[in-house]
Each structure stands twice: as C-alpha cells, then as structure tokens.
Amino acid sequence: MSRVQLALNVSNIDEAVDFYQKLFNTEPAKRRPGYANFAIIDPPLKLVLIEDTNQTPGTLNHLGVEVPTTDEVSAAQARLSDEGLATAVEEQTSCCYAVQDKVWVDGPGGEPWEIYTVLADTEMPA
C-alpha cells in the first residue's frame, strides 16, 4: 500500500506525540529520541515528527510517498525524469531510523518530496 508522508518540525517531541496520538487515535509506529512516526491507517498517512528547536514548530520538513518496493521507487524516478523533472536518487541510505531507497524531487515552491521504500530498521537517525 502506498501512502502520503508528511514530516513536520516540532519543538517538543513528547507534546507532539501526545497530541497526534489523540488526534489520530493511534500509537507511534516508531519512537526514538527527537523522532517519532505514525503509520496511520485512516486516513492512510505516514506522519513523521522531527524535533528541531532551530525550526519553527509545525513547519514542513519534507513530504513523501511511501511505496512497498524498490521497483516502485525506480519506476517513479524514471517517470519523473521522463517528465523533465530533476531527480536525486539515494540507495541503501540511512534516514529516519531506517535503511531506505528513495528518489527526491523538488516541487515548484522548492518543497522537497521523496518517494521511498523502507528496507530495514536501524538504530541510527542519520
């Protein structure tokens, strides 16, 4: 199943987790120091919270689409390139406490979008 990802900057991870648990009536799928993510079923959403006191709370960190396989990441990269969009590919990269394959593209306002698949969990945030 594919789902949209919304990654937000938060100033206090504990307060943010408490709020989003109540809002979406679900526990975090992953919780680490300064980081949490929710795999929300309804609506299908991957909500990522990144504690960063240097950013304005509630501002966008990045957007994404989580897909089930690396083949889907590759197909997205090919499709985006065919559409004339500049892409950046990352393979076997550690990010958000997971090993991922992904492709990045910037929206018209410079907003970063990633299409990615999670290959494995890791204890390193990188």
Residue pairs with C-beta under 8 A, 6 or more apart in sequence:
1 44
1 68
2 44
2 65
2 66
2 67
2 68
2 72
3 39
3 44
3 45
3 46
3 65
3 66
4 44
4 45
4 46
4 63
4 64
4 65
5 45
5 46
5 47
5 48
5 63
5 64
5 65
5 66
5 114
5 116
6 45
6 46
6 47
6 48
6 60
6 63
7 48
7 49
7 50
7 60
7 61
7 62
7 63
7 64
8 16
8 47
8 48
8 49
8 50
8 58
8 59
8 60
8 61
9 50
9 51
9 52
9 55
9 56
9 57
9 58
9 59
9 60
9 61
10 16
10 49
10 50
10 51
10 52
10 57
10 58
11 51
11 52
11 53
11 57
12 51
12 57
13 33
13 34
13 35
13 36
13 49
13 51
16 36
16 49
16 51
17 28
17 31
17 36
17 49
20 36
20 38
20 47
20 49
21 27
21 28
24 38
24 40
24 45
24 47
26 38
26 39
26 40
26 41
27 38
28 36
28 37
28 38
29 37
29 38
29 39
30 36
30 37
30 97
30 121
32 97
32 123
32 125
34 50
34 51
34 52
34 125
35 48
35 49
35 50
35 51
35 96
35 97
35 125
36 48
36 49
37 46
37 47
37 48
37 49
37 96
38 45
38 46
38 47
38 48
39 46
40 46
40 47
46 64
46 66
48 61
48 96
50 61
52 61
55 61
60 111
62 111
62 112
62 113
62 114
63 107
63 111
63 112
63 113
63 114
64 102
64 113
64 114
64 115
64 116
65 76
65 113
65 114
65 115
65 116
66 116
66 117
66 118
67 73
67 76
67 115
67 116
67 117
68 117
69 117
70 101
70 117
70 119
72 115
72 117
73 101
73 102
73 103
73 115
73 116
73 117
76 103
76 115
77 87
77 89
77 103
77 115
80 87
80 103
80 105
81 87
85 105
86 105
86 106
87 103
87 104
87 105
88 103
88 104
88 105
89 102
89 103
89 104
90 100
90 101
90 102
90 103
90 104
91 101
92 99
92 100
92 101
92 119
93 99
93 100
93 101
93 102
93 126
94 100
94 122
94 124
94 126
95 102
95 126
96 125
97 121
97 122
97 123
97 124
97 125
98 118
98 119
98 120
98 121
98 122
99 118
99 119
99 120
99 121
99 122
100 116
100 117
100 118
100 119
101 116
101 117
101 119
102 114
102 115
102 116
102 117
103 114
103 115
103 116
104 112
104 113
104 114
105 113
105 115
106 112
106 113
107 113
